[in-house]
Amino acid sequence: MENKCKLVVIEDDAMVQKIISIVVKDHFPEIDLVGTASSVDAGYELITTQQPNLIISDIKLVDGTAFDILNRIESPDFKIIFITAYHEYHVEALKFASIDFIFKPFDISELVMSIDKNLLELSGRKTNHKVAVQALIENIQSNRMKLVLQGDVSTIVVNPREILYARSETIGTTFFMFNKSSFFTDTPLRRYETILNPHGFVRCHPLYVVNRLHIDFIEPIEGFISMKTSEIIPLELRRYNQFIK
């Protein structure tokens, strides 16, 4: 970024607000903390007047949630890091939308790494945060998860049911869709495996995760899985029993 990154903090715990302010002051001279808020209304007003590049927000506020703020913003164009003390449905929505979050109580190092990662993305490595925020809002509202996949030059949002399988690459993951298209992201497969596993995806091989929905049949002796699209995916024998289970 050519100019300073404008940061807004929305947090109803005064001590957490102070900690974030100190961390930013001590570690990030390239960030300008332009304001703090502790409620939905104040947070919304602060965002609309300051137009920040980055927001750090608690999920649960005194008068609602951070999602209430996002719902009031027509075209969110900022990065956001969520802070939460609750392991709940919202966390899954954040994972699917590829949006950062940290749990309370958090280590200073966690906050520093998260801010640093978002600054890197704001600098141009990935500039599709608007898509991620919009996908998050839809995930929360519909209770039907859509996965954000961010590539070098584009971002797509997919329903997990549309994914046939995913293959680990040297520097990322390639997703293969039921409609025969594919998409590469530099995020490792292990990150997606933990997100998709509760939604019917299974690791069948060190390099492959498959969607059970699209399996036609399994051949354990020869070690492969035949998909409904006739594609053949390798099956590691030692994973067979767990795979069937």
Secondary structure, 3 states (H helix, E strand, C coil): CCCCEEEEEECCCHHHHHHHHHHHHHHCCCEEEEEEECCHHHHHHHHHHHCCCEEEEECEECCEEHHHHHHCCCCCCCEEEEEECCCCHHHHHHHHCCCCEEECCCCHHHHHHHHHHHHHHHHHHCCCHHHHHHHHHHHHHHCCCCEEEECCCCEEEECHHHEEEEEEECCEEEEEECCCCEEEECCCHHHHHHHHHHHCEEEEECCEEEEHHHEEEEECCCCEEEECCCCEEECCHHHHHHHHC
